[in-house]
Amino acid sequence: MSLENTGFPRERTGGGEGEDIYLTASYSPVHGDEGGIAGIFVTLVETTRRVRAAASETERPRVLLELEAERCRLEEVFPASAGHSWP
C-alpha cells in the first residue's frame, strides 16, 4: 500500500507557525521465518518541493493574467507611462 504526496501538518519547535510537509509513504509486509507477516516495512520520501513546484506551475498562468490586467489598469491610471518599458 502507498500514499503519494500526502500532506502532514508539522508544528515548529520553539513557537512560530506550523507548515505542511508532503510525504510519499509505502507500506510493505515483512514475512517471518514461518511465512507469516511478522511486521511492516515503512518507507517515507519527502515530496514537499515537488508538490509545491507543481502547485506553483498550476498557479503561474493565473498570476500572469492578473499581472497583465494590473499593468493595463496602471497604464489607464498613468497614461504618460504607456509605451515605456519598465525594467
Phi, psi and omega per residue, in radians:
M1 nan 2.537 3.072
S2 -2.504 2.684 3.062
L3 -2.147 2.032 -3.051
E4 -1.753 2.311 3.072
N5 0.877 0.846 -3.135
T6 -1.522 2.317 -3.142
G7 -1.425 2.411 3.089
F8 -2.285 2.144 3.084
P9 -1.211 2.462 -3.138
R10 -2.252 2.267 3.091
E11 -1.609 2.450 3.105
R12 -1.439 2.486 3.056
T13 -1.397 2.525 -3.135
G14 1.468 0.273 3.115
G15 1.611 -2.990 -3.106
G16 1.530 3.001 -3.121
E17 -1.368 2.584 3.045
G18 -1.404 2.982 3.091
E19 -2.517 2.700 3.106
D20 -1.484 2.431 2.974
I21 -2.043 2.751 -3.120
Y22 -2.119 2.357 -3.110
L23 -2.303 2.572 2.899
T24 -1.843 2.143 -3.097
A25 -1.985 2.387 3.089
S26 -2.214 2.295 -3.108
Y27 -2.031 2.181 3.139
S28 -2.259 2.449 3.099
P29 -1.248 2.531 3.033
V30 -1.925 2.119 -3.101
H31 -1.559 2.404 3.097
G32 -1.442 -3.132 -3.121
D33 -1.058 -0.478 -3.083
E34 -1.637 0.054 3.081
G35 1.672 -0.269 3.126
G36 -1.417 2.942 3.119
I37 -1.355 2.129 -3.094
A38 -1.836 -0.205 -3.130
G39 -3.137 -3.014 3.139
I40 -2.272 2.327 3.060
F41 -1.745 2.118 -3.097
V42 -1.965 2.227 3.073
T43 -2.011 2.241 3.094
L44 -2.067 2.316 3.065
V45 -2.205 2.164 3.125
E46 -1.311 2.231 -3.098
T47 -2.124 0.355 -3.061
T48 -0.985 -0.834 -3.119
R49 -1.061 -0.759 -3.119
R50 -1.115 -0.758 -3.135
V51 -1.139 -0.765 3.136
R52 -1.168 -0.664 3.104
A53 -1.117 -0.726 3.121
A54 -1.130 -0.693 3.113
A55 -1.139 -0.676 3.115
S56 -1.115 -0.734 3.132
E57 -1.142 -0.594 3.102
T58 -1.204 -0.661 -3.113
E59 -1.354 -0.421 -3.002
R60 -0.955 -0.877 -3.135
P61 -1.041 -0.678 3.126
R62 -1.135 -0.768 -3.131
V63 -1.127 -0.712 3.112
L64 -1.095 -0.698 3.079
L65 -1.109 -0.735 3.108
E66 -1.110 -0.711 3.121
L67 -1.137 -0.719 3.112
E68 -1.123 -0.729 3.095
A69 -1.098 -0.713 3.117
E70 -1.160 -0.699 3.098
R71 -1.059 -0.774 3.114
C72 -1.093 -0.723 3.120
R73 -1.097 -0.738 3.141
L74 -1.169 -0.610 3.079
E75 -1.125 -0.578 3.078
E76 -1.235 -0.668 -3.135
V77 -1.249 -0.686 -3.110
F78 -2.105 1.300 -3.043
P79 -1.067 -0.467 -3.137
A80 -1.157 -0.360 -3.116
S81 -1.570 -0.084 3.130
A82 -1.051 2.367 3.130
G83 1.518 -0.207 3.092
H84 -1.381 2.368 3.134
S85 -1.603 2.041 3.123
W86 -1.531 2.523 -3.140
P87 -1.144 nan nan
